[in-house]
Amino acid sequence: MPPAIRPADVSRIRLVLAIFRVSAIVTGVFLLLLCLMMVFRYGFGVDIELGGPFGFLALQPRDLIEATNLSTAILIVHGWLYVVYLGLDFLLWRLTRWSFGRFLFIALGGIVPLLSFFFEFRVPRWVRERLGGAS
């Protein structure tokens, strides 16, 4: 049985949970974009160019990109969004006093496509169950 949640942490848990839900959706969207970008890059040998001579968005071989490489931007943004997602997961884990296995399970949401959308609605249920005795 995990230790009980401190009553002083209940408001912090609710705040972190609200931010986590937004983070899960945004991280999931960028993960799907990342998967699409990987299909283009490794399946077809092209990257996504933003604002180049061939229009607003164009698929170009990597060495021929003259404007912004949107594929690289998607990689970088997803990486930083995952750091935020992982930090919020850590805060929830610490405040709710879940097992370390649950922390690792939720952390998979940023690297397994569509899993973060599942956690966006499942984690609040787990939090409500934990807060049942603390509210």
Short mmCIF file of the C-alpha atoms (twelve columns), coordinates in Angstrom:
data_MODEL
# 
_entry.id   MODEL 
# 
loop_
_atom_site.group_PDB 
_atom_site.id 
_atom_site.type_symbol 
_atom_site.label_atom_id 
_atom_site.label_alt_id 
_atom_site.label_comp_id 
_atom_site.label_asym_id 
_atom_site.label_seq_id 
_atom_site.Cartn_x 
_atom_site.Cartn_y 
_atom_site.Cartn_z 
_atom_site.pdbx_PDB_model_num 
ATOM 1   C CA . MET A 1   0.000   0.000  0.000   1 
ATOM 2   C CA . PRO A 2   1.542   3.331  -1.015  1 
ATOM 3   C CA . PRO A 3   1.803   6.069  1.602   1 
ATOM 4   C CA . ALA A 4   -1.123  8.447  1.830   1 
ATOM 5   C CA . ILE A 5   -1.128  11.735 -0.041  1 
ATOM 6   C CA . ARG A 6   -0.483  14.764 2.121   1 
ATOM 7   C CA . PRO A 7   -3.540  17.047 2.213   1 
ATOM 8   C CA . ALA A 8   -1.302  20.044 1.424   1 
ATOM 9   C CA . ASP A 9   -0.382  18.443 -1.917  1 
ATOM 10  C CA . VAL A 10  -3.935  18.040 -3.238  1 
ATOM 11  C CA . SER A 11  -4.111  21.474 -4.875  1 
ATOM 12  C CA . ARG A 12  -0.638  21.013 -6.412  1 
ATOM 13  C CA . ILE A 13  -1.648  17.620 -7.776  1 
ATOM 14  C CA . ARG A 14  -4.717  19.107 -9.456  1 
ATOM 15  C CA . LEU A 15  -2.628  21.891 -11.035 1 
ATOM 16  C CA . VAL A 16  0.054   19.495 -12.283 1 
ATOM 17  C CA . LEU A 17  -2.653  17.165 -13.613 1 
ATOM 18  C CA . ALA A 18  -4.279  19.954 -15.631 1 
ATOM 19  C CA . ILE A 19  -0.936  20.924 -17.180 1 
ATOM 20  C CA . PHE A 20  -0.083  17.241 -17.747 1 
ATOM 21  C CA . ARG A 21  -3.275  16.700 -19.746 1 
ATOM 22  C CA . VAL A 22  -2.425  19.575 -22.104 1 
ATOM 23  C CA . SER A 23  1.160   18.358 -22.352 1 
ATOM 24  C CA . ALA A 24  0.010   14.821 -23.198 1 
ATOM 25  C CA . ILE A 25  -2.100  16.061 -26.098 1 
ATOM 26  C CA . VAL A 26  0.554   18.404 -27.513 1 
ATOM 27  C CA . THR A 27  3.327   15.810 -27.124 1 
ATOM 28  C CA . GLY A 28  1.115   13.179 -28.781 1 
ATOM 29  C CA . VAL A 29  0.396   15.441 -31.756 1 
ATOM 30  C CA . PHE A 30  4.095   16.157 -32.256 1 
ATOM 31  C CA . LEU A 31  4.888   12.453 -31.912 1 
ATOM 32  C CA . LEU A 32  2.450   11.708 -34.735 1 
ATOM 33  C CA . LEU A 33  4.065   14.463 -36.820 1 
ATOM 34  C CA . LEU A 34  7.437   12.930 -36.005 1 
ATOM 35  C CA . CYS A 35  6.255   9.507  -37.208 1 
ATOM 36  C CA . LEU A 36  4.998   11.057 -40.451 1 
ATOM 37  C CA . MET A 37  8.294   12.880 -40.876 1 
ATOM 38  C CA . MET A 38  10.230  9.624  -40.343 1 
ATOM 39  C CA . VAL A 39  8.174   7.945  -43.074 1 
ATOM 40  C CA . PHE A 40  9.044   10.778 -45.452 1 
ATOM 41  C CA . ARG A 41  12.720  10.862 -44.459 1 
ATOM 42  C CA . TYR A 42  13.542  7.159  -44.346 1 
ATOM 43  C CA . GLY A 43  10.831  5.785  -46.620 1 
ATOM 44  C CA . PHE A 44  11.011  8.306  -49.441 1 
ATOM 45  C CA . GLY A 45  14.332  10.062 -48.789 1 
ATOM 46  C CA . VAL A 46  12.826  13.554 -48.474 1 
ATOM 47  C CA . ASP A 47  12.420  16.149 -45.734 1 
ATOM 48  C CA . ILE A 48  9.689   18.759 -45.343 1 
ATOM 49  C CA . GLU A 49  10.772  22.222 -46.459 1 
ATOM 50  C CA . LEU A 50  8.943   25.293 -45.154 1 
ATOM 51  C CA . GLY A 51  8.833   28.459 -47.267 1 
ATOM 52  C CA . GLY A 52  11.161  27.409 -50.041 1 
ATOM 53  C CA . PRO A 53  11.080  28.131 -53.756 1 
ATOM 54  C CA . PHE A 54  8.569   25.329 -54.393 1 
ATOM 55  C CA . GLY A 55  5.794   26.739 -52.188 1 
ATOM 56  C CA . PHE A 56  4.793   26.985 -48.552 1 
ATOM 57  C CA . LEU A 57  5.417   23.276 -47.872 1 
ATOM 58  C CA . ALA A 58  7.452   21.044 -50.140 1 
ATOM 59  C CA . LEU A 59  9.080   17.641 -49.956 1 
ATOM 60  C CA . GLN A 60  12.746  17.928 -50.895 1 
ATOM 61  C CA . PRO A 61  15.826  15.734 -50.590 1 
ATOM 62  C CA . ARG A 62  17.704  16.797 -47.476 1 
ATOM 63  C CA . ASP A 63  20.732  18.230 -49.292 1 
ATOM 64  C CA . LEU A 64  18.564  20.379 -51.611 1 
ATOM 65  C CA . ILE A 65  16.644  22.252 -48.892 1 
ATOM 66  C CA . GLU A 66  17.163  26.001 -49.230 1 
ATOM 67  C CA . ALA A 67  14.701  27.311 -46.614 1 
ATOM 68  C CA . THR A 68  13.633  26.027 -43.177 1 
ATOM 69  C CA . ASN A 69  13.874  22.272 -42.685 1 
ATOM 70  C CA . LEU A 70  10.557  21.565 -40.961 1 
ATOM 71  C CA . SER A 71  11.549  17.939 -40.353 1 
ATOM 72  C CA . THR A 72  14.418  19.010 -38.118 1 
ATOM 73  C CA . ALA A 73  12.172  21.510 -36.329 1 
ATOM 74  C CA . ILE A 74  9.634   18.739 -35.592 1 
ATOM 75  C CA . LEU A 75  12.422  16.584 -34.124 1 
ATOM 76  C CA . ILE A 76  13.653  19.373 -31.858 1 
ATOM 77  C CA . VAL A 77  10.213  20.544 -30.711 1 
ATOM 78  C CA . HIS A 78  9.062   17.008 -29.930 1 
ATOM 79  C CA . GLY A 79  12.239  16.420 -27.916 1 
ATOM 80  C CA . TRP A 80  11.647  19.466 -25.726 1 
ATOM 81  C CA . LEU A 81  7.932   18.746 -25.378 1 
ATOM 82  C CA . TYR A 82  8.816   15.237 -24.221 1 
ATOM 83  C CA . VAL A 83  11.103  16.728 -21.569 1 
ATOM 84  C CA . VAL A 84  8.157   18.809 -20.288 1 
ATOM 85  C CA . TYR A 85  5.863   15.743 -20.419 1 
ATOM 86  C CA . LEU A 86  8.424   13.693 -18.500 1 
ATOM 87  C CA . GLY A 87  8.862   16.436 -15.906 1 
ATOM 88  C CA . LEU A 88  5.118   16.596 -15.313 1 
ATOM 89  C CA . ASP A 89  5.009   12.805 -15.107 1 
ATOM 90  C CA . PHE A 90  7.742   12.988 -12.462 1 
ATOM 91  C CA . LEU A 91  5.832   15.610 -10.463 1 
ATOM 92  C CA . LEU A 92  2.653   13.513 -10.549 1 
ATOM 93  C CA . TRP A 93  4.640   10.455 -9.516  1 
ATOM 94  C CA . ARG A 94  6.273   12.284 -6.619  1 
ATOM 95  C CA . LEU A 95  3.117   13.990 -5.368  1 
ATOM 96  C CA . THR A 96  0.775   10.989 -5.711  1 
ATOM 97  C CA . ARG A 97  3.418   8.537  -4.478  1 
ATOM 98  C CA . TRP A 98  2.789   5.998  -7.219  1 
ATOM 99  C CA . SER A 99  5.149   3.108  -7.876  1 
ATOM 100 C CA . PHE A 100 8.224   3.695  -10.020 1 
ATOM 101 C CA . GLY A 101 6.804   1.249  -12.557 1 
ATOM 102 C CA . ARG A 102 3.785   3.496  -13.113 1 
ATOM 103 C CA . PHE A 103 6.133   6.455  -13.621 1 
ATOM 104 C CA . LEU A 104 7.981   4.508  -16.325 1 
ATOM 105 C CA . PHE A 105 4.715   3.327  -17.882 1 
ATOM 106 C CA . ILE A 106 3.398   6.882  -18.185 1 
ATOM 107 C CA . ALA A 107 6.791   7.998  -19.535 1 
ATOM 108 C CA . LEU A 108 6.218   5.705  -22.526 1 
ATOM 109 C CA . GLY A 109 3.402   8.034  -23.590 1 
ATOM 110 C CA . GLY A 110 5.885   10.391 -25.225 1 
ATOM 111 C CA . ILE A 111 7.619   7.717  -27.289 1 
ATOM 112 C CA . VAL A 112 4.868   5.237  -28.222 1 
ATOM 113 C CA . PRO A 113 2.482   6.744  -30.787 1 
ATOM 114 C CA . LEU A 114 -1.100  7.310  -29.543 1 
ATOM 115 C CA . LEU A 115 -0.278  6.223  -25.971 1 
ATOM 116 C CA . SER A 116 -0.184  9.803  -24.663 1 
ATOM 117 C CA . PHE A 117 -3.799  10.267 -25.800 1 
ATOM 118 C CA . PHE A 118 -4.736  7.211  -23.722 1 
ATOM 119 C CA . PHE A 119 -2.899  8.638  -20.710 1 
ATOM 120 C CA . GLU A 120 -4.571  12.016 -21.186 1 
ATOM 121 C CA . PHE A 121 -7.849  10.464 -20.029 1 
ATOM 122 C CA . ARG A 122 -6.517  7.534  -17.929 1 
ATOM 123 C CA . VAL A 123 -4.118  9.396  -15.610 1 
ATOM 124 C CA . PRO A 124 -6.863  11.708 -14.245 1 
ATOM 125 C CA . ARG A 125 -8.834  8.593  -13.280 1 
ATOM 126 C CA . TRP A 126 -5.790  7.195  -11.444 1 
ATOM 127 C CA . VAL A 127 -5.330  10.547 -9.701  1 
ATOM 128 C CA . ARG A 128 -9.003  10.671 -8.667  1 
ATOM 129 C CA . GLU A 129 -8.646  7.162  -7.218  1 
ATOM 130 C CA . ARG A 130 -5.575  8.252  -5.216  1 
ATOM 131 C CA . LEU A 131 -7.262  11.457 -4.071  1 
ATOM 132 C CA . GLY A 132 -10.334 9.582  -2.907  1 
ATOM 133 C CA . GLY A 133 -8.935  9.351  0.595   1 
ATOM 134 C CA . ALA A 134 -7.248  12.759 0.606   1 
ATOM 135 C CA . SER A 135 -10.095 15.033 -0.576  1 
# 
